Amino acid sequence: VQLQASGGGLVQAGGSLRLSCAASRTIFNINNMGWYRQAPGKQRELVATIASGGKTNYADSVKGRFTISRDNAKNTVYLQMNSLKPEDTGVYYCNLKNFAGTWADYWGQGTLVTVSS
């Protein structure tokens, strides 16, 4: 499975961006799709995930500002980011964890989000 992320860019603090990540084929079975980010000089961290059943999980730092959603018909996951802060700056990576007997992990190429103060 290949993941294609898009939607990053430069935005002022307080602004919004919407990230998209499309999978190259229909995802069957139990799975989680999500977004992680990596700021310069820091480790990659979880931003938000959404399970195939719709359950969501968010990092405390983005709760109330970011919303993750998915369109299973389009094999796509979205991340709506509002009230962006400079500390949200980083490369955002799309992730798919798919269970088909065992868990398989897939990553997209990353999309850069820069929030200016």
C-alpha positions as CSV (number, residue, x, y, z in Angstrom):
1,V,0.0,0.0,0.0
2,Q,1.3,3.4,-0.9
3,L,0.2,6.6,0.9
4,Q,0.2,10.0,-0.8
5,A,0.0,13.0,1.6
6,S,-0.8,16.5,0.5
7,G,-2.0,19.8,1.9
8,G,0.9,21.2,3.8
9,G,2.1,24.7,3.4
10,L,2.9,28.0,5.1
11,V,0.3,29.6,7.3
12,Q,0.2,32.3,9.9
13,A,-0.5,31.5,13.5
14,G,-4.2,31.2,14.1
15,G,-4.8,30.0,10.6
16,S,-6.0,26.6,9.2
17,L,-4.8,23.9,6.9
18,R,-6.3,20.6,5.8
19,L,-4.1,17.6,5.1
20,S,-5.1,14.7,3.0
21,C,-3.7,11.2,2.7
22,A,-4.9,8.8,0.0
23,A,-4.1,5.1,0.1
24,S,-3.3,3.4,-3.3
25,R,-5.9,0.7,-2.8
26,T,-8.9,-0.2,-0.6
27,I,-7.9,-1.1,2.9
28,F,-9.6,-4.1,4.3
29,N,-9.6,-5.7,7.7
30,I,-9.0,-3.9,11.0
31,N,-6.9,-0.8,10.5
32,N,-5.9,2.5,12.0
33,M,-5.0,5.6,9.9
34,G,-3.3,8.6,11.4
35,W,-0.9,11.5,11.3
36,Y,2.4,11.9,13.0
37,R,4.7,14.9,12.9
38,Q,8.4,15.6,13.3
39,A,9.7,19.0,14.3
40,P,13.3,20.0,13.6
41,G,15.6,18.3,16.1
42,K,12.8,16.3,17.7
43,Q,11.4,12.8,17.5
44,R,8.4,11.9,15.5
45,E,5.2,12.1,17.6
46,L,1.6,11.0,17.3
47,V,-0.8,13.7,16.3
48,A,-4.1,11.9,15.7
49,T,-5.4,8.5,14.7
50,I,-8.7,7.1,13.6
51,A,-9.7,3.4,13.6
52,S,-11.6,1.7,10.9
53,G,-14.6,1.7,13.2
54,G,-14.3,5.5,13.6
55,K,-12.7,5.8,17.1
56,T,-10.3,8.7,17.3
57,N,-7.3,9.5,19.4
58,Y,-5.5,12.8,19.7
59,A,-2.3,14.2,21.2
60,D,-3.1,16.5,24.1
61,S,-1.4,19.3,22.4
62,V,-3.9,19.3,19.5
63,K,-7.2,18.4,21.2
64,G,-9.9,20.9,20.4
65,R,-7.9,22.3,17.4
66,F,-7.4,19.4,15.1
67,T,-10.0,17.0,13.7
68,I,-9.2,13.7,12.0
69,S,-11.7,12.0,9.7
70,R,-11.7,9.4,7.0
71,D,-13.6,8.6,3.8
72,N,-13.4,4.9,3.4
73,A,-15.0,5.1,-0.1
74,K,-12.0,7.2,-1.2
75,N,-9.4,5.4,1.0
76,T,-8.5,8.8,2.3
77,V,-7.8,10.2,5.8
78,Y,-7.9,13.9,6.5
79,L,-6.6,16.2,9.2
80,Q,-8.3,19.5,9.7
81,M,-6.0,21.8,11.6
82,N,-7.4,25.0,13.1
83,S,-5.9,27.7,15.4
84,L,-2.5,26.7,14.3
85,K,0.5,27.6,16.5
86,P,4.2,28.0,15.6
87,E,4.9,24.8,17.7
88,D,2.7,22.9,15.2
89,T,5.5,23.4,12.6
90,G,7.0,20.2,11.3
91,V,6.8,17.4,8.7
92,Y,3.5,15.6,8.9
93,Y,3.5,11.9,8.0
94,C,0.5,9.8,7.2
95,N,0.4,6.3,8.7
96,L,-1.6,3.2,8.1
97,K,-1.5,0.2,10.5
98,N,-3.3,-2.7,8.9
99,F,-4.1,-6.0,10.6
100,A,-4.3,-9.0,8.3
101,G,-3.1,-11.8,10.6
102,T,-0.3,-9.5,11.8
103,W,0.0,-5.8,11.9
104,A,1.7,-4.1,8.9
105,D,2.9,-0.5,9.1
106,Y,2.9,1.9,6.1
107,W,4.1,5.5,5.9
108,G,3.5,8.3,3.5
109,Q,6.3,10.7,2.2
110,G,5.5,13.5,4.6
111,T,4.2,17.0,4.0
112,L,5.7,20.2,5.5
113,V,3.6,22.5,7.7
114,T,5.1,25.8,8.6
115,V,3.3,28.1,11.0
116,S,4.7,31.6,11.3
117,S,4.3,33.8,14.3
